[in-house]
Amino acid sequence: MRVHHLNCISTCPLGGRLMDGRSKEILGRGHLSCHCLLVETPRCLVLVDTGLGLRDVAHPHARLSRFFLALLRPEFREQMTAVRQIQRLGFQPADVRHILLSHLDFDHAGGLDDFPHATVHLLARERAHAARQRTWLDRQRFRPQQWSTRARWRTYPGAQGEPWMGFDCVRGLDGLPPELLLVPLPGHTHGHTGIAVDTGAGWKLLAADAYFHAGELDASPHCPPGLRAYQWMMELDRDARLRNQQRLRDLARTAQGIDIFCSHDVAEFERLSGRSARVPAAGFAMPD
């Protein structure tokens, strides 16, 4: 299966180098990716996370919270939405028949509206917690305004089938080939999951927000201090998050033939995609 790497609208958090570890300034804004995947299967296209979507670009203040708009200041470029990049690659949005969703944070689920005919796969615990809107932060991060496709959501209770590389996983996703798995990685949210893809030449694991910076997978983990504080602010289960980070660290050290990457590290995105995170996927040019 062929995998395309899409950065579906970068965010530019306050804190500069303290947030991304690579910006020149501290007082400016940093640069974080929103790493999504487009997977070509024999039958259809599968999108892994959606990033921010067309409606977010057109009406950000109606869709997203003032808090996160001020903190993250997304680069609202229509050409960077998943649907526009898919068109640049020569496909039609209707070719996307399935979406695998790591979690329901606004910057991962904003593009769901752009694929109204796709079946969305996620963990049942994620849907249930997000829908409760129990806390102020829940109401800022989980945005029902982005959930027009809820009737097409397919939820899973948790592990199904044999484990994957020592992790629980959900196999047998409805209508999808066995090379696509949900790998529960709770902590950032209660129903947070990674997505594993067997390309035939090795595995790719989008760990989503299980970690935010590649240095967290090093033998001596490190993360820019501002980004570490942001992870702390957003976590719903600290013990689970740190435990899963350690398990990912062990997997990265011992496993062969697997690429592990997160959603927001620009360097990881650029290494895997072979292009700047500010440039949409290449196919043919479309007007900006």
C-alpha positions in Angstrom: 0.0 0.0 0.0 1.3 3.4 -0.9 1.3 6.1 1.9 1.3 9.8 1.3 2.3 12.2 4.1 0.1 15.3 4.5 0.6 18.3 6.8 -2.9 19.5 7.2 -2.4 23.0 8.4 0.4 23.9 10.7 -0.1 25.5 14.1 2.2 28.4 15.3 2.2 28.3 19.1 3.4 31.1 21.3 6.9 30.4 22.6 9.0 29.9 19.5 11.9 27.7 20.2 10.5 26.7 23.6 7.7 25.0 21.7 9.3 23.5 18.6 13.0 23.3 19.5 14.1 24.8 16.2 12.8 28.3 15.7 15.4 31.1 16.1 13.5 33.1 18.6 11.8 32.5 21.9 9.4 35.4 21.8 8.0 34.6 18.4 5.8 31.8 17.3 6.9 28.2 16.8 5.9 25.8 14.0 4.2 22.5 14.6 2.9 20.2 11.9 -0.4 18.3 11.8 0.8 15.1 10.3 -1.9 13.0 8.5 -1.6 10.0 6.1 -3.4 9.2 2.9 -3.2 5.4 2.3 -4.0 3.9 -1.1 -5.5 0.5 -0.6 -6.6 -1.8 -3.5 -10.3 -0.7 -3.0 -10.2 2.9 -1.9 -8.4 5.7 -0.1 -8.1 5.8 3.7 -7.3 9.0 5.5 -5.6 8.8 8.8 -6.6 11.9 10.8 -7.9 15.0 9.0 -6.2 18.0 10.5 -8.1 21.2 10.1 -10.7 21.5 7.3 -12.3 23.8 4.9 -14.9 25.1 7.3 -12.3 25.8 9.9 -10.4 27.9 7.3 -13.5 29.7 6.3 -15.1 30.3 9.8 -12.4 29.7 12.4 -14.1 31.7 15.2 -17.4 29.8 14.8 -15.6 26.4 14.8 -12.6 26.7 17.2 -12.2 28.2 20.7 -10.8 31.6 21.2 -8.3 30.1 23.6 -6.7 27.8 21.1 -6.9 30.3 18.3 -4.9 32.7 20.4 -2.5 30.1 21.7 -1.8 28.2 18.5 -2.7 30.6 15.7 -3.1 28.0 12.9 -1.9 28.9 9.4 -5.3 28.9 7.7 -4.3 28.0 4.1 -7.0 26.2 2.2 -4.4 24.5 0.0 -3.1 22.7 3.1 -6.4 21.1 4.0 -6.5 17.3 3.5 -9.3 17.6 0.9 -7.3 20.1 -1.3 -4.1 18.0 -1.0 -5.9 14.9 -2.0 -7.2 16.7 -5.1 -3.7 17.9 -5.9 -2.6 14.2 -5.9 -5.2 13.5 -8.6 -7.9 11.9 -6.5 -11.5 12.9 -5.7 -12.7 13.5 -2.1 -15.3 10.8 -2.6 -12.4 8.3 -3.1 -11.8 8.6 0.6 -14.2 5.9 1.9 -12.7 5.5 5.4 -11.0 7.8 8.0 -9.0 6.4 10.9 -9.1 8.9 13.8 -6.5 9.0 16.5 -8.7 11.2 18.8 -11.2 14.0 18.6 -9.1 17.1 19.4 -10.0 19.9 17.1 -6.7 19.9 15.1 -7.1 16.2 14.3 -10.9 16.1 13.5 -11.6 19.4 11.8 -11.6 18.0 8.3 -14.2 15.3 8.9 -16.9 17.5 7.4 -15.0 17.5 4.1 -15.6 13.8 3.6 -19.3 13.3 4.4 -19.5 9.8 2.8 -16.5 8.3 4.6 -16.9 5.9 7.5 -14.9 7.2 10.5 -13.2 4.6 12.8 -12.3 5.5 16.4 -12.4 4.1 19.9 -15.7 4.1 21.7 -14.1 5.6 24.8 -12.9 8.6 22.8 -16.4 9.4 21.4 -18.0 9.0 24.8 -15.6 11.2 26.7 -15.5 13.9 24.1 -19.3 14.0 23.9 -19.7 14.6 27.7 -17.9 18.0 27.5 -17.3 17.8 31.3 -14.6 20.4 31.8 -13.7 23.8 30.4 -10.7 22.3 28.6 -12.9 19.6 27.1 -15.2 22.2 25.7 -12.2 24.0 24.1 -10.5 21.0 22.6 -13.5 18.8 21.6 -15.6 20.8 19.1 -19.0 19.3 18.2 -19.2 22.0 15.4 -16.8 19.7 13.5 -18.8 16.5 14.0 -21.5 16.7 11.2 -20.6 13.1 10.1 -21.4 11.5 13.5 -24.0 9.2 11.9 -21.1 7.5 10.0 -18.8 7.0 13.0 -17.9 3.4 13.8 -16.6 2.9 17.3 -14.6 0.0 18.8 -14.5 -1.1 22.5 -10.7 -1.7 22.6 -8.4 -4.6 21.9 -9.6 -7.1 19.3 -7.4 -9.9 18.1 -3.8 -10.7 18.6 -1.5 -8.0 20.0 0.7 -6.0 17.6 4.4 -5.8 18.6 3.5 -6.1 22.3 0.7 -3.5 22.1 -3.0 -4.1 22.3 -4.6 -3.4 19.0 -7.9 -3.3 17.2 -7.9 -5.6 14.2 -10.7 -6.3 11.7 -11.8 -2.8 11.2 -15.1 -2.8 9.3 -14.5 -2.6 5.5 -10.8 -2.2 5.8 -7.9 -4.5 4.9 -6.0 -6.3 7.8 -2.9 -4.1 7.1 -4.6 -1.2 9.0 -4.8 -1.3 12.8 -5.8 0.9 15.7 -3.2 0.8 18.5 -4.7 2.2 21.7 -2.3 4.7 23.3 -4.3 6.4 26.0 -3.1 9.3 28.1 -3.3 12.4 26.0 -7.0 11.6 25.8 -8.8 8.6 27.3 -9.5 7.1 23.9 -6.4 8.2 22.1 -5.0 5.7 19.6 -2.1 5.3 17.2 -2.6 4.0 13.7 -0.4 1.3 12.3 -0.1 0.7 8.5 1.7 -2.3 7.0 2.9 -1.0 3.7 4.4 -4.3 2.5 7.9 -2.9 2.9 7.5 -2.3 6.7 5.2 -0.8 9.3 4.4 2.9 9.8 3.0 3.9 13.2 1.4 7.3 13.5 1.6 7.7 17.3 -0.4 11.0 17.0 -0.2 12.9 20.3 1.3 10.0 22.4 4.4 12.2 22.2 5.1 15.6 20.6 8.8 15.8 19.9 11.2 13.2 18.4 13.6 13.6 21.3 11.0 11.9 23.5 11.9 8.6 21.9 15.6 9.0 22.5 17.3 6.8 25.1 17.7 10.0 27.2 14.4 11.6 26.4 14.2 15.3 26.0 11.5 17.8 24.8 11.4 21.6 24.5 10.2 23.0 27.8 7.2 24.8 26.4 6.1 21.8 24.5 6.5 19.7 27.6 4.3 22.1 29.5 1.7 22.0 26.7 1.6 18.2 26.9 1.1 18.4 30.6 -1.8 20.8 30.2 -3.5 18.6 27.6 -3.1 15.2 29.2 -6.1 13.4 30.7 -4.1 10.5 32.3 -0.5 11.3 33.1 0.5 7.8 34.2 -0.9 6.2 31.0 0.7 8.9 28.8 4.2 8.4 30.3 3.9 4.6 30.3 3.0 4.6 26.6 5.8 6.9 25.8 8.2 4.5 27.4 6.7 1.6 25.5 7.1 3.5 22.2 10.7 4.3 23.2 11.4 0.6 23.8 9.7 -0.3 20.5 11.8 2.3 18.6 15.0 0.8 20.1 14.2 -2.8 19.5 12.0 -3.2 16.5 13.2 -3.5 12.9 11.3 -2.3 9.8 9.0 0.2 11.6 8.8 4.0 11.3 7.3 5.6 14.5 6.3 9.3 14.2 4.0 11.7 15.9 1.6 14.3 14.6 3.3 17.6 15.5 7.1 17.2 15.0 8.0 19.2 11.9 11.4 17.4 11.5 9.7 14.0 11.5 7.2 15.1 8.9 9.9 16.5 6.6 12.1 13.4 7.0 9.3 11.1 6.0 7.6 13.3 3.3 10.8 14.6 1.7 9.5 18.2 1.5 8.9 21.3 3.7 6.0 21.1 6.1 4.8 24.4 4.5 4.4 22.8 1.1 1.3 20.8 0.1 1.5 17.3 -1.3 2.7 17.3 -5.0 0.6 16.0 -7.8 -0.5 18.8 -10.0 -0.8 22.5 -9.3 -4.1 23.9 -8.1 -4.8 27.7 -7.6 -4.2 28.9 -4.1 
